[in-house]
Amino acid sequence: MTPTLNLTINGVPQQIALDDPRATLLDVLRERIGLTGTKKGCDRGQCGACTVLIDGRRMNSCLALALSHDGAEITTVEGLADGDQLHPVQAAFIAHDGFQCGYCTPGQIMSAVGLIAEGEAGLDPERVREGMSGNLCRCAAYAGITEAVLDATREIAAGTEKRETA
């Protein structure tokens, strides 16, 4: 019997028949759904290139057994922008050159979105660096990444304040 996996991916309900019950969420996203923004780096949970949000929490999708997340809401880098309007973290990565080769960028962005949502980023560069330490960048664009996360944190906080006072 082929197990069926029900996920909401980037706001769209998906029902996926799994040929292999041992499939990781990373493999399901890339190979079954065609969302290739989530990268396979080390495939051991050490680099963070595969970071996605699962029910709003950051997770390395290469370590997540897909079936164990049946019913979950998954957000990938493809689900952040609103049409042509980039998510504040995406815009900040561009503004602060938070990438070079770009391979780690989707995982970096997803980790930053999660870090900010968790309220762990603050406006302290050291807290940002610690919070992002599970995401490696071979090009060493860490200064730009840190500035992008700080800038996006301020932008998101300003947007939240505007909505609360309206």
Secondary structure as UniProt FT lines:
FT   STRAND          4..9
FT   TURN            10..11
FT   STRAND          12..17
FT   TURN            21..22
FT   HELIX           25..27
FT   HELIX           28..33
FT   TURN            36..37
FT   TURN            49..50
FT   STRAND          51..54
FT   TURN            55..56
FT   STRAND          57..60
FT   TURN            61..62
FT   HELIX           66..69
FT   TURN            70..71
FT   STRAND          73..75
FT   HELIX           77..79
FT   TURN            83..84
FT   HELIX           88..95
FT   TURN            96..97
FT   HELIX           105..117
FT   TURN            118..119
FT   TURN            122..123
FT   HELIX           125..131
FT   TURN            132..134
FT   TURN            138..139
FT   HELIX           142..165
//
